[in-house]
Amino acid sequence: MEIKIDQEFKDLIPPLTVEEVLNLEQSILTEGCREAIILWNGVIVDGHNRYAICTKHGIAFKTEEKEFASRNDVRIWMIQNQFGRRNLDNYTRSGLSLLLEEFFKEKAKENLSATGKRVAEYTNQGCQISDNLDIVEKVDTKKELAKLAGVSHDTDIK
């Protein structure tokens, strides 16, 4: 399988510092590439730095293919994944959280569109709309962003 790099995905996450890259490179040279490079339809969504280092030094690596419903879901996963693994300062966390705002809004539009279709299907089957209010996945964008940034939803992060 050919591995592809999507520049938007690569640029979505802040780059490692020079020191972090050197530490990662030394770790890979010493221990090999311990974590799989995550792909979506052959495109790297996690592991750009590991891929570059392994390719540069001819070091073998594993890949793992993940499934996502859309590019938007990939973006959300990439940012949330970084929150769980990197020691990001509050400023960077807040900035990444703000990036998610547009992705959450897009997700809300996708949900609304899908819900409209489902409601139409249900009403065509003789069901009442009020019977189907639970089919909407509700998203409180402000609370989601604050949770990801590690701050209160009342904190002004703009």
WOFENNOR-V552191 format. One line per field, one symbol per residue. psi: psi as a letter, one per 30 degrees, with the letter a starting at -180 (. if undefined). A space follows every 50 residues. Layout:
psi: ???
//
This chain:
psi: kkklkjeeeefekkllleeeeeeeeeeeeefljfkkkkljhgkkfkgeee eeeeeeghkklllkklklfleeeeeeeeeeeeeffkikleeeeeeeeeef eeeeeeeeeeeeeeeeeeeeeeefgglkeffgfgfkjkkjeeeeeeeefg lkffkjg.
//
